[in-house]
Amino acid sequence: MPLIYVVEDDAPIRGELVQVLERNGFEVACCEAFDRVVEDAQAAHPDLVLLDLTLPGTDGQLICHELRAVSEVPIIVLTSRATEIDEVMSMTMGADDFIPKPYSARVLVARIQALLRRATGGSERSVLEHNGLTLDLSRSVAMASGGQIELTKNEMRILALLMSHAGTIVSREDIMRDLWDSDAFVDDNTLTVNINRLRSTLAKIGVSDYLVTHRGRGYSV
């Protein structure tokens, strides 16, 4: 499971980032001392760094430059300082990508995944396994002893989220946010329909009772 190191001093934004990343199967570590970001980031051995530019007592571009001097870890600048000069300077200082705030959670996750694929040369297959079921994210295919079957985009996203949190309950709200970036304007019944379709799809390869409904709380595997 890739580890993302978050350098963000705004507590609400940092908490939101942690939730988004963990929902999408990443481990997360957060910077606690902004006077020693580079040292702490190296000690964490992350697979990728998310870096804000406006930080207490220092500047993210300087941190980016210092971190790049000692590490090849992928760096994504995520900042409200979204001028063209800030973007050019960040990339010049060694950032691999630049995302302005406010950000789309789906776009952020896609950019992280793409950067991690490039960092590993595209050789790493994204595979989740739990309780006799294997999910190949690169092919959107679920496999069990009864064979394999291709999943729709929503089926794959739901199953990947639940399998990456196997043994814990994922709330309906979290699933809807993962699917549609918002739970505010989505008919609750729409998720139920998607869950039932996934159950029917898995049943075709002999996998039944895999998705567990926790009434009023969410779902688990």
Buried (B, 14 or more C-beta within 10 A) or exposed (E): EBBBBBBBBBEEBBEBBBBBBBBBBBBBBBBEEBEEBBEBBBEBEBBBBBBBBBBEEBBBBBBBBBBBEEBEBBBBBBBBBBEEEBBEBBBEBBBBBBBBEEBEBBEBBEBBBEBBBEBEEEEEEBEBEBEEBBBBBEBBBBBBEEEEBEBEEBBBBBBBBBBBBBEEBBBBBBBBBBBBBEBEEBEEEEBEEBBEBBBEBBBEBEBEEBBEBEEEEBBBB
